[in-house]
Amino acid sequence: MIKHVNEKEFENEIKNRVLVDFFATWCGPCKMLSLVMDKIDKKDIIPIIKVDIDEESNLAEQYGITAVPTLIIFENGKEVKRQTGFMNEDELENWVMK
């Protein structure tokens, strides 16, 4: 299940391997990506959390988010991979699995 997290929850959530979707409610590509994320989530490939950059501007600034959507994979609290922009289901699944 995709979980929306705030700044207080974030550090705990990224301790294990997780895909973080930094998004904005006003962002068209973010809305399209959200539908893809739902499909990926159902495949249970990787836990997914979402961070609204307008509500959690400190996190967005901390991780240098300058465009949305930005996807970051964290492992053991460290960023291991980053991608900005929309990806279709196959692209996203391949990116996560590499």
N, C-alpha and C positions, 0 to 999 in steps of 0.2 A: 504494500500500500504506500502510495506517495504521501510524504509527510511535509507539511509546511513548518519551517522552524524559524525561531527568532535568534537573536544574538546570544541569549543566555543558553540556549540548547545546542548551538552550533558546534562548539568545541567537543562536546560529548558525542555528537552524531558523526563526526569525521574521524573518530578513533579507529574505526574499521573501514574496509573498502566501501566507498559510497560515491554515487554520482550526484553532484550538486547542480541544480538548474537555477542560475541567477536570472530572474525575469522581471518584467514590469507588466502590470495589468493593461496598460495602454499600448503595448507592443504587439503589432499584428503577427510577426514571425513567432513571437513567444506563444501566442494562442494556437498557431498551427503546430508548433513543436509540442505543446501540451498534449495534443491528441496522439502524437507519436510516442510521447513518454508513457501515456496510458497503456499503449500496446506493448512497449518494452517492459513495463512494470508487470504486466500479466505473464510475461515469459519468465519472470523471476531470475533474471540474469545478474542484476546488481540492485542493491537498495537505492532508492531515489529520494532525495529531499529537494525541496524548493525554497528559494529565498527571494522574497519580494524586495527589489533594490530600493524602492521608495519607502517602504516600511523599515527596512534594515540598512539604512544608508552607511552606517559605520562598517558593517561587514563588506558592503560593496566597495567602499573606499579601501579597507584593509587588504582586499584581494585584487585591487586595481581593475575593477569592472568598469569599462568605459563604453561598452556596447552590450546590448541584450538581443537575443538570449546568449549567455555565456555558460558553457558547461565545463565543470571541473571534476575530475576524478581525484579523490583523496584516498590515500592508503596510510594507515597509522598516523593520521593527523597531518600528513604532508601532501601537497599537490604533486600529482604525478603526470597529469595530462590536462590540456585545456583546448577548447574549441569554441569559436564564436560563430553565431549564425545558425540558420535553420538546417537541419539534416532530415532526410526521410528515414523511414524505419530501417531499411537495409544499411544505409550509411551509419546511422547511430549504433546499430547493433555491431557492425564491423569495427567501429571506432572503440566501442567499449571492450570488445573482445581482444583487441590487439595488445 
